[in-house]
């Protein structure tokens, strides 16, 4: 008789759980060093034997998903009454997957590694049958829970919902010749994947040891889409529709192959983020490469500005297999390249398996302004794709829980569903980057993290964000838990106070992406203006952080954000019950605002300078600095409205905002002064160019950027729900 049970898993790295040959769930939540999230999954167990298999992947270096630590796995299966049916011990069997190529190249500086699979003796089959475990050895038992001083935390929100996204149509097919050039020079590290398997009725807490310094020169793959030249599809290969684009039913059977490199370009009809599922068979050995991009050029190839600079590879033997990738990829277009096959290749199925927050009722919005409605839904779709176990900056290139970037997908979930758990955990996770051995200091940029990456911009905004969370949820318990971190963060900044302002604050001061070309406000993003005025940009005129000079002296951006953080700390001090600290904040805010106006205002411009030094305000003008002044509420309302008018004056040339980072402050600042129509116009200026050209998600820069699916853009949906509709949950 079948019985309800639960399985609890703690793992130091990503895993997939399979029972009786069926996929159950994946995990765990990313955690700070030496902390393990305990996943609990309901399962139904019948009489007899039930193979339980875990496929775990551990990279040889830290990534944005998991910090680098020894591979550990802890499993327990129990009945509903709490009785333990099986518990992990050394009788478990384990082995390194021979098909997984350990030495591969990093897909990005944070996201992890390309997947490279090489079939050895037979076609890949997962999960393995009981007859496939002859070369498996006993796992190594390394201790009991708590032996390493580790912490455990319960999973705080439900599993994501998996949805298969099929392709829309086959866009193009061609024969490809690789262009000559240098081997790929991206950094590589050794990674490893492991299988964990219950055997003979027992469970384990075990690991397979990895040589910590076992590194070798990686192979030079050379299978990037931008290193190929395309030619017409060879006439002797049949199986394609007579004309393309076309919807192609599966199986797609290609016959007559003679070892050519053949490219198939697929359109998924919109942005996706998920794991590829490809089932195919072949008569001869060959290689399957998969690359992806977000925009195509005029020749149906990936645009170099929007395609990933890496691919994934499967080296196949004759036979049939179903390739399930572990890593998440994202884009809109996917190129499958068949290399070296002869005879027949049949693609039995191909889709992307997306994993979304499990909405009960997915939020929607519609208004008379059709453009704003489109932008709202693009913002929600972007947030959906940028949420995994936490909000992320983007779902493929980095997948990092960056401070600021990653908080907005969690906010969108809250305002769309009322579920505050993802937002709460984002605040908790960011706080773990505070150095516990110090009483003051900035937070790190991305979390979880075991690297030193002080991020003053994110740290100040974090104080503002915790107050926003508290204002929306009333969660005093979290504020009290975080209060030492919040106070310590602010104390670090106060070390740099000088004559009322913060001055020469060290660290990475990211505020905005900009090419530093002065321009007027335009109705659309400015490709034409940029091309015509390249000569205007200075030596730092490429897209980069807005910090090369502006962290020196007294920065308008840093001090504007500092004032917002001080306002937040007054609210948080009251919630934490620290009345003495609360009483000191109003005077500090007033003094900082006065110093901001005194030192950074340029009277003949009637605007704020980017920064001030010993000689006074430096006569450098940007829209960015003045947006921060508006957001910090420096001016009385009548003067603020006059400043807004000057910012929108087409006769004024200045460095303009070019990304959602400053746009967030601009939109909220305009709303503060009742300028909702202007805020909506600004939102449409930023995003319509991309949406009118086929986009359905929002990116990191205007009009296009390195990621066109970027979590920071969740703030648009949040702003509409919170400020325009007045939604209070």
N, C-alpha and C positions, 0 to 999 in steps of 0.2 A: 504494500500500500504506500502510495506517495505521501510524504510528509513535508510540511513547510519547514524551512530551515533558513539560516542566515550564515553568510560567510564574511568574515572580517579580515581585511588585508592591510598591512602596513608595508610600504616599499620605499626604498631610497631612490627609485627611478621609475620611469613609466612602464606600465604593464597592460596587457590584455588578458582577461580571464575567460576560459573556455571550459564548459562542463558537458560531457556526453557529446563532444564534437560540435556544440553550439556556442556561439559567441554570447557572453553574458554582459560584460561591462569593461570599461577601462578606467585607469586611475594612475596615480593618486593626485590629490591637490598639491600644487607646488608649495613648499614650506621653506622656512629659513634653515640654516645649518643645524644639524643634529635634532631636527624636529620632524615628526612623522605624522601625517594625516591618516587616520584610520578609516578606511572605506568599509561600509557595511552594505552588502547586497542581498536581497531576498532571493532564495533559490528553492526549488522543489526537488527533493531527493526521493527516489523510489527504492524498491528492494534491489539487492544485487550490487554489482560493481559499477562505479560511475567514474570514468577517467576525468580528472581535474587537471587542467594544464594552464600554466601561465607563461606568456611570452613577454619577457622584460628586456628593455633596452637601456643600457647605461653608456653614456658618452665618456670619453677619456679626458674631457675638460669640462669646466662649468659652462652651462648654457643659460638662456633666459628661463628655461623650464625647471631645471633641477640643479642645485648646487652640487659641486663635486665632492663626493664622500664615498666611503666604501659601500659596495653593493650589499644591501641587506634586504631580507624578505621575511615577513612574519605572517602566518596564516592560521585561522581558526574557524572551524565549521561547527555550528551548534544548532540544537533544536529550539523550537519556540519556547520551551520551558527552561531554557538556559543550559541544559545538559550538553557537554562538549562531545560531539560525535567524532571529530578528528582534530588533532593539533599537530603543529609542525615539529618535526624532529629529524634526526640525521638519516632516517631510513628513506627520505625522499630521494628521488633520482634527478639528476640535472646534467646538462651539457651545453656547451657553446654551440650555436647553430652553425654548421659548417658552410651553409650557403651564404651567410652574411659576411661581406668583405669588410674587415675591421678598418683597414687603412683607406680612408676616403677623405674628401675635402669638405671643409666647412661651407655650409650653404650661406651663412652670413656670420658676422662677428658675434652674434648672440644666439641665433636660432637653432644651431645644431649642425647636422651633417647630412650630406646627400646620402641616399640609400643606394647601395650597390650589392646586388644579389647575384651569386654565381652558382648555378646548379652543378653538382659534382658528379653524381652517379645516376640520378633519376630525376624526373620532374618534381618540382617543389610541391609538397602537400602539407597543409596545415588545417586542423591540428593533427599531430602524428597519431598513428594507431598504436596499440599496445605492442605490435610486432616490430615497431620502429625504434625500440628503446634498447636494443642490444648493446650499443656502444655508450650508453649513458652510465655515468658513475654516481656514487653516493654524493649528495651535497655535503658541504662542510658546515657543521654546526659550530657557531662562533659564540654562543652565549644565550642568555635569557633576556627578556625585556627589562630594560633598566640598567643592564651591566655597563653600558657605555655613557651613562648620564643623559641619555636622550629623553626628549619630551614627546608626548603623544597628544594629539588633538583629534576630536571627533569631526567627521565631515559635517559641514554646517548647512549644506543645501543639496537638493536632489541631483541625481545624475542628469547629464544632458540628454536630449532626445535626438537620436540618430535619424536622419532623413536622406534617402538616396536622391541625388540630383542628376538626372540624365542629361546627355548632351542635346542641344537643339538641332544641330545639323553639321554635316561634314562640309567645311567651307572650301577646302582646296586639297589637292594631292599633287605631289611633285617628286621628281628624283633629285637627290641632294648630293653635292660634292663638297667635301670639307675644304675650306679655304686654308692655305698655308699660313702659319703664324706660330707664335710662341705657345708653349703649353700653358694651361691654366695655372696662374700663380697665386690663387687664393690660399690662405693658411689651411693646413690639414692637421688633424690630430687623430690618434687612434681611438676608435669607439668599439663597443662590443655589445652583442645581443645575447641573451641567455634564455633558455627554456627552463621552467620549473614544473615539475610533474609529481602529483601524488602517486604513490606506488605501494601496493600491498597494505593499504588501509591506514597508513600513518602520514603525519604532516611534519613540517620542518620550519625552523628558523635558520636559514643558511645562506651562504653565498658561494660563488665561484671566484677564487682569487684571480686578479688581473695583474700582470706585470706593470707596475706603475710607470716605468720609464721605457717601456718597450715601443719604440717608435721607428718607423721605417719610411724611406721615401715613398710617397703615394704614387699610384699610376697616373699618367697624364691622359685624362679621358678624352678631351677634345670633342665633346659632343654638344657644345652649346649652340643654340639656334642661330646666334649672330655670327658664327664662324662657318656658315654653310652657304653655298650658292645653289639656287634651285633651277632645275631644268624641267621640261615637259615630262609628264608621266610616260614611262616606256610602253610602247604599243603591245609588247608581248605579255604584259601583266594584265590579266582580266579580273573582273569582279567589282569594279567601280561603276556607279551610275554613269549614264552617257553624258550628263551635264552636272556641273557643280556650281553653286552650293546645292545640297539636296539632303533630305532626311533619309538616312540609311538604316534599314532594319538589320538587327542582328540575327544570325551571325553574318559578319562581313567576311566572305571567303575570297581571298586573293590567290590566284593561281598563275603559274608560269614564271615565278621569281627566279632570277639567276644570280643572286648575291648582291644586287644593287642596294644602295641606301634609299629607302622610300619614306617620304614624309606625308603624314596625314594630319591636317589641321582641323581641329574640332572647335565649334562654337557652342558654349553652354548657354547662350542667350541672356547672360547676365553674370554678374560677379559671383564667385563661389569661394568657399574656404572649406577644405575637407581633405579626406584621405582617398586616394585613387583606389578603385577596385577594377582590376583588369583580368579577365579570363580569356586565354587564347591557347591555341594549339599550333604545332608546326611539324613539318616533316623532316627538317634538318636543324642543326644548331644555328644560332643567330643571337643577335642582341636587340633588345627593345629599350630605347631611350625615351624619356618623357620630360618635356620642358613646358613652361607656361608663361603667359604674359597677359597684360591688362589692355593693351592697345596694339593695333596693327598699323603698319605703314601702308602706303599705296600699293605695295606688291604682295599683300597678304602675308607679311612677315611681322614678327614681333618688333615693336618700336624699341629702340635701345634705351629709351627713358623709362620704359614701363615693364620690361621683362626681367625675370630673375636671371642672375648670372650663373646659374647652376642647373643641373638636371639630375635625374635619377635613372639608374640603369639596372636592367635584368638580363643576365646572360643565360640563355635557355638551351636545353637539350631537346631532342625530338620528343614530342608527347604533348600532353594537355595539363595545364595548371591554372590556378586562380591566384593572382598576385594581389595581396592586400598590403598596401604600404602603411607603415606606422606613423610616418611624419605627415604633417598637414601642409598642403600647398594651396595657393590661392591665385586667382586671376579671373579671366573670362575665357581665354583661348588656351587650348592645349595642343601641343604638337607631339604626336607619337611617331618616332622614327624607327623603322625596321631595317636592321643592318645585317647583311650577310646571309639572309635566309634564301633557301632554294626550294623550288617546288611550290607547296601550298602553305599558306598561313591563314588561319581562321580566327578572327576576333569574335569571341562568343558573347561578350558583354563588356561594357565600359561605362562607368559612372563615377561620380564623386560622392562620398558619404559625408554629409555635413553633420555636425553635432551642435545643436542650439540649446539655449536656455528653454526649459519645458514650459512654455506659456500655457496657461489655462485659457485666457482670452488675450490674444495678441493685440496690443494697442493700435488704434487707428486714428486718423485725423483727416478732416476734409473741410475746406473753406472755399469762399468764392474766388480767392486768389489761387488759380490752378498751379502757378509756379511754386508758391509756398507749400502747397499740398505735396507736390512732387519732392521738394527738398526735405520735408518732414519724413516721408517714407524712405528716401535715400539715407537719411540720418539714422532711422531705426534699423534699416537693413545693414548699414555699416556697423552699428553697435552690436547687432546680432552676430555678425561674422567676426567681430573683435572680442567676443567673450568666450572663454573656455572655462577654466576653473577660476580665473580672475579676468578683469578687463585687461586688454592688451593694446599696445600702440598699433600693431597691424598683425594680421593672422598668419603671415608667412615669412616675411623678410626678417623680423626680429622676434615676434611673439613675446615681447617683454612687457612686464607690468611696470612700465615707467611711471614715476610720479607725474601727475597731471594727465598724461595721455590716457592711461589705463583706467582712470577713475570714472570717466564719462559713460562707458558701456554699462557699468554697474549702476550709475545714476539712472540711465535710461530704463533699466530693468525695474528699478524702484518706482519711478514715475509712471511706468507702463503697467505695473502689476501690483505694487504695494509691497513687494518682497525686498526687505532691507538687508537681507543676509549677505548678498554679494558686495554691497557697498560697505557694510560693516567690516567684512573680512579684508577688503582693500585697505581700509584705514588701519586695521590691525597689522597687516602684512608690511605696510610701509613703515610702521613704527619699529619693526624688528631690525631695521637697518641702523637704528641709533646705537652708537657704541656704548654698551653697558658699563664699560670701564671708565667712562668719562661723565662728568656732570653737565657738559654742554658740548654741542657740536651740530653740524648740519646732517641731514639725512642723505643717504645714497640715492642715486638716480633711479635705478631699476631694482625691483625686488621680486623674489628672494635674491640675495646677493652675498657673495663672499669676496668681493673686490672693493677697492677703495675708489669711490667715484663720488666725491662730494658734489652736491647739486643744489646750490643756494636757491635758484629759482623754484625748484620743486619743493624745497624745504619750507620756504615762506608760503607758497600756495597751499601746502599741506595744512598749515594752521588754519587758513581760510576754509579749506575743504572739510576739516573735522567740524568746524562751526556750522557749515552748511548742512552736514549730515545731522548734527544735533538739532538744528533748527527744524529739520524736516521730520525727525523721528522721535525727538524727546529722550534719546537714549543717554541718560546721565551716567549709567554704569560704565559705558565705554569711555566717556570723557574722564571719569575718575581713574580708570585704568591707565589711560594714556597721559594723564596730566604730567607726570615726571618727564616724559619725552617731550611734550609740548613746551614745558618751561625750559628744559635744557636746550631745545632748539632755539628758542627766542634769546636765551642768555648768550648763546654763541654770537648772534648778530649784534647784540648790544656792545660787544667788545669793540666794534668798529664805528661807534657813534663819535662824531666829531662836529662840534658846533651845530648840533641838532639833527644832522643827517648821517646816514651810514656812508662810509667813505672807504674806498680801496678794499672792498670785500673780496677775499680770495675765492678761488673755485671756478667751476664752469658756469657761466652766466648765460644759459640759453634762454632766449625770449622769443625769437622769431627767426624764420628763414627769410633771407632777403638777398637780392643781387645788388643792392645799394645804388640803383639807378634812379635819380630824382624824376618824378613824373607828377602829373595832375591826377585827380580822381577821374576815372573813366567809367563809362557805362558797362564795359566788359573788361575782363583781364586783358593785359596789355601786350600780347605778342608783337603786334605791329610797332608799338611805341618802343619796345625793347630793341627790336632789330634796327630801328632808325636812330637810336640814341646810345648804342653800345659805347661810344666815345665818352659818355658822361660818367661812366663808372670808374671808380678808383682802383687802386692796386688790389683791394679785397673785394672785387666786384662779382665774384662767383657766388652762387648760392652758399650760404654758410650761416653759422650762428651769429646773431646780432650781439656780439660781445667783444670784438677785437679791441675796441677802444672804450666801450661804454661801461666796462666794469672798473675803469680807472676814475679816480676822483669820486665825486658824488653823482651817482647815476640816477636819472629821473625814473628809469624803469625799476631799478632795485628799490628805491625809496618809495615809489608809488605802491609797489607790492608790499613793502614793509608796513605802510600805513594800513593797508587792508588786513595784514596779519595781526597788527595791534588791535584793530577793531574786533577781529575774531577772538583774540585772546581775552578781551574784556568779557565777552559772552561766555567763553569756556571757563574762565576763572569763577564766574558766578555758578555755573553748573557743577564745577568741582568743589565748591564750597571754600575757595581760597579768597576770602574777602579782602585780606591785606593786599594781595597781588592785584585784585580787581580795582581797588581804590587808586592805585598808582597809574593805571592805564590812560584814563581820560587826559590827564595833564601831559603825558608823553605823546599822545596822538596830536594834541593841540600844538605842542612845541615843534613836532616834526612837520606838520602842515605849514606852520609859519615859516620854518626854515626852507621848506621846499619852494614856497612862493618867493621868499627873499633871494635865494641863491640861484634858482633855475629859471626865473621869469626874465624874458627879453622884452623890454617895454616897447621898443619901436616895432618889433614883430607882433607884439601882443600874443605871444605864444611861449611855450616852455622849450628850453634847450634840452638836448639829450643828456648833458652832464655839465658839471661845474668843477673848476680847479681853483687853485689859489688866486688866480686873477679874476675869477667870477665865472659867469655862464659862458661855456664854449659855444661859439655861434655855428652850431650844427643843428639842423632842423630835420625832424622826422615826425611823421604821423604817429609812429609807435610810441615815442615818449609822451606825446600829448594825450594819447589814449590812456596811458597809465595814470596821467594826472587827472583825467576825467573820472576814471574808475576809483581813484583814491579820494574823490570828492574834495579837491583842493580849493576850488573856486566857489563863490556864491552862485546861485542858480542863474542869474542874469548874465554874469560873466562867462559861466560855463556854456550857455547857449550861444553866446557870441563866439567862443572858441570853436564850438562845433561848426558854426557857419564858416569860419575861416578854414577849418580842416577840409570842408567840402568845396572851397573856392577853386574853380578850375584854373585860375591864373597863378596859383601858388604851386611851385615845384618843391617837392620834398620827398624823402624816402618814405614809401607807402608800405602798409601792411601787405603781406603776401602769403599768409598762412592762417590756419584756424586758431593759432595760439593767441595772437593779439586780437583777432576777431572776437574771441570769447569775451575779453574785457571790454571791447568796443560795444558789442551788442548789449551787454549788461549795463555798461555805463550810459548808453543812450536811453535805455529803458528807465534807468534811475531818474533821468531828467524828463521823462514822459515822451521821448522821441521814438515811439514804437514804429511809426511809418518809415522813418529814416533807418531804423535798425533792420526792418524787413527789406528795404531797398538794398542795404549793404549785404545782407545774406544772399539775396538774388544775384547781386553783382559777383559775389565770390563763387557761386556754385552753378549758376545756370549754364555757363559756357560749357562745362563738362557734361552736364545732363543733356543739354541740347545736342551734344555730339555722341550720344549713345550710352553714356555712363549711367549707372544705377546705384553707385555708392559714392562716398565723398572722400577726397584725398588730403594729403599732408600739405600741399601747396596749391596756389591758384596760378593758372588754370589746371595744370597737371603737376604731378610730383613723383617721387620715387616710390610712393605707395598710394594707390587710388582707393584703398580700403583702410582708413585710418581712424582709430578709436576716438581721437580727440573730437571728431565731428559729432559724436553722440550728444554734445552740449546743445546742438540746434533743436533736436526733439525735446530735450529737457527744458530748454528755454521756452519753447512754445507751450508745453504742458504746464510749466510752473508759472511763468510770468504772464503769458498772453491769456491763457485759460484760467489762471488762478488756481490750479489744481493743488490741493493740500491733502496729503494722505495721512 
